[in-house]
Amino acid sequence: MTVSPHPFVAKFEDELEARRYSLGNDHLDVAETLNALALANHLMTDNQNEALRCHKEALHIFDLRKGGPDYPTADVALTLSDIGNVHRKRGEYNDAANAYMKSVRTYRLCGMNDEHPRVHSVLMRLAQLKGFMTEVEEEPIETEPEPAEKESQEECPVSLEQQDHCPLSVGSVVVAPF
């Protein structure tokens, strides 16, 4: 049992431990719990470092399924949006914009247009960053496992970095990678 200063964080830590034990480290339910733990850290304890670590680990689990029938594209987009929120809270506006742009592109892969509430919400957060950003260079979100795990990982045919690099727009505001 985990001892954490916040009961919700402790609950999710215990759930994560149980799911890892029963399902393995790379199960989608483990990723779901990691995202819940990340949100608890982000919103309830203000532990942004732990929130970012959990979201990135969840994203790595999702990425293991690229090209497969169980690839959770909408969950990937939501996780990228949450990563953007953590970066925004930390004052890392360029990193936040990068994650938000990837989130929108991934939502679009799911067939969601800019009027969809989730896409619209991310586009609005992206537009709000405009005054804080200097230069945005789209870089991959780091989801690489530790070196020992990396050798067993299969290459995925399509990555988020290979998506269309079209500019994103909200009304008259256009945000594009420089």
N, C-alpha and C positions, 0 to 999 in steps of 0.2 A: 504494500500500500504506500502511496506517495504522500508526503507531507508538503503541502503547498500553502502559501499565505491566503490564497483565495479558494473557496470551496469548489467553484466551477472548474478552475484550472486543475485542481486535484482530481476531480471527477473524470475529466478528459484524459489526464495522465494515466489514471488507473484503467480507463477504457482502452487507451492505446496499448498499454502493457498486455492486457488480456487479449486484444485482437492480434497483436503481434505473435503472442504465444499460440493462439488457436488457429490463425489463418496464415501466418508467415509475414515477413516484412514488406512484401511487394503486392499485397492484396488491395483491391480498390477500397474495401472498408477501412483499411489502415489509413489510406490517403484521406478518406472522408473524416476520420477521427483527427488526423494531423491538421486538417483545415479548421476543424472545430476548436482544437487546442490553440491554433494560431490566432483565431478570432478572439478567444478568451484572453490570450496574452496581449493582443493588440488593443482591445477595448476595455478590459477589466483591470489589468495589472500594469498596463503601459510598458510591457516588456517587448519592445519592438524588435530587438535582436532575436529573441526566441520565436516571435511571431514569423519573422522572415525565414528563419531556419526551418520551421515546421511547414510553411507554405512551399518552400523550395523542395523539401523532401517529398511532399505530396505531388508536386509537379513532376518530380523525377519518376514516381510510381506511375503516374499517368503516361509519361513519355515512353515507358517500357512497353506500352500497348499500341504505339503508333503503327498504323497500317493494318491493325487488326479490327475485328468486328466489335470488340468491346472497348474501343478507344473512346473515352468520355470527353468529346470535344467541348460540350457546354461547360463541363466541370473544369476543364483546362482554362477556358476563357474567364470563368468566375475566379479561379485561383490567380490568374494573371492580374485581374482587376484588384484582388485583395493584396497582392504583392505591390501594386501601384499605390494602394492606400497606405501601406506600411512605409514605403519610401517617402510619400508625401508627408506623413506624420514626422518622419526623421529629418525633413527639410531637404531631401535628395530629390529635387524637382525634375531633373533630367531623367533620373532612373524611374521616377514615377511615370513620367510621360512615355517613356520607352515601354514600360509594362502595360500602360493603358492602351497604347497603339496596338500592341500584340493582342491584347484582350479583344479589342474591336475587330481586328482581322479574324481572330478565331471565332468570335460570335458570327461573323459573316459567313464563315465556312459551314456553320450550322444552319444557314439559311435565314438568319435573323437580319432584318434591315435596320436602318438607323432610327426608325420610329419605335422599335421594340423597346420596352422599358429598361431592360438591362443595358442594351447598347446605348440608348439615349443617355442613361445615367453616367456611363463611362465617358462618353463624348463630352458631357457637361463638366465632369471633373477634369478632363483634359483641357478644355477651354479655360477653366479657372486657373490652370497652371501657367497660362501664357505669360503673365507678367513676372513670374518667378524664374522662368527658364532662361538659360543663356543659349546653348546650342544642344540640340538633341541628335545624338548619333545612335541609331538603333543597334543595340548589342544583344546577344543572346542572354537569357536568364540562366544563370548557372544552376544546373540540376545534376551535374556529374556526381556519381557516387565515389566513394573512397577508391583508391587505385586497385585494391584487391577485388572489389566487385566489378570494376569497369571491364575487366578482361572477359567476363562471362556475358556481358551485355551485347545483344545483337544490334546491328546497324538498322536504323529505321529509314524507309524510303522517302518520307516527306517530313521535313522539320518546320517548326514555326518560322525559322529564319528564311526559308525558301518561299514563304507566302508572298503574295502580291504586295509591292511596296508603294501602293497608291497613297496619296495624301488623305488625311481624315479631315472632315469638315463638320462644323456645327454652325448653321446659319451662314453668316458671312465670315466666320473665323475658319481659317485653314491652317492645319498643323501638319507639317511634313518633316521627315527626318532630313537633316542638313547633310 
